[in-house]
Amino acid sequence: MKLEDIFGKKSAADVFTGTPFKVVTKLVPFRLSKTGSTEFYVTIQNLKAESVLTSIVLELPQVVGFDKPGLNVVREIRMGYLATGEEKTVRTTIYSNHRTKEGEQDISLTAIMHYRDYGHVLNSVGKKIKLRIV
């Protein structure tokens, strides 16, 4: 047992090597109408050799929202501990509102690996998803 194990510290070489997650996204329906909504599915798989505390942060453009008035454009979803190889899927609804215009918008997704609690970040993976509005 190392001295770092007693105090709960991790080696920086262990933390920042390789990608910690596999992230798969899906929109159902894959287009958002100017007067409707779409379901956004995010599947996270742990690629590390140990269980990790995981959360995701979704950021939408101002022309859509997580609620019908379009006031909430950022959402953090805490997924808990993921065992090695385990995957979890979360679902959220994206609504159009009075500011919605036709075209493509970017959804920003960040999958975060935490240490001890959700206040300490070890590593993260970012992804941009195109949302087509018709």
C-alpha positions, 0 to 999 in steps of 0.5 A, spaced: 500 500 500 502 506 498 502 513 502 497 516 496 492 510 497 492 512 505 490 519 503 485 517 497 490 521 492 491 518 485 497 519 481 496 524 475 499 519 470 493 514 472 488 520 471 489 523 465 491 517 460 486 515 455 479 517 454 475 515 461 468 515 457 465 512 451 459 517 449 453 516 444 448 521 443 441 520 440 435 525 438 428 522 437 426 525 432 432 527 429 429 534 427 426 539 432 420 542 429 419 550 431 413 548 435 415 541 438 420 538 442 425 532 441 428 527 446 435 527 447 438 520 449 445 520 452 449 513 453 455 514 457 460 507 458 466 507 463 472 505 459 477 506 466 479 500 470 476 502 476 469 505 478 468 513 477 463 518 479 460 521 473 456 527 471 454 530 464 453 537 463 448 539 457 448 546 454 443 548 449 443 555 445 438 560 447 433 559 441 431 552 445 430 550 452 429 544 457 423 547 459 417 550 454 419 558 455 426 556 454 429 559 460 433 553 462 439 552 457 444 548 462 443 542 465 447 538 470 445 530 470 449 526 476 449 519 474 453 516 480 458 511 480 459 507 474 463 500 474 468 498 469 465 497 462 458 499 465 453 504 461 448 508 463 443 512 459 439 518 461 433 522 457 431 529 457 427 533 453 428 539 448 423 544 447 422 549 441 420 556 443 418 563 441 426 564 439 427 558 435 429 559 428 430 554 422 437 552 421 442 548 425 444 549 432 450 546 437 448 542 443 455 542 448 455 536 452 461 534 457 462 528 461 465 529 467 469 524 471 469 526 479 474 524 485 470 524 492 464 528 490 461 532 485 466 538 487 472 535 484 473 534 477 479 529 475 478 529 467 472 530 462 470 529 455 467 534 451 462 533 445 458 537 440 452 535 437 448 538 431 441 539 432 437 541 426 431 545 427 425 545 421 
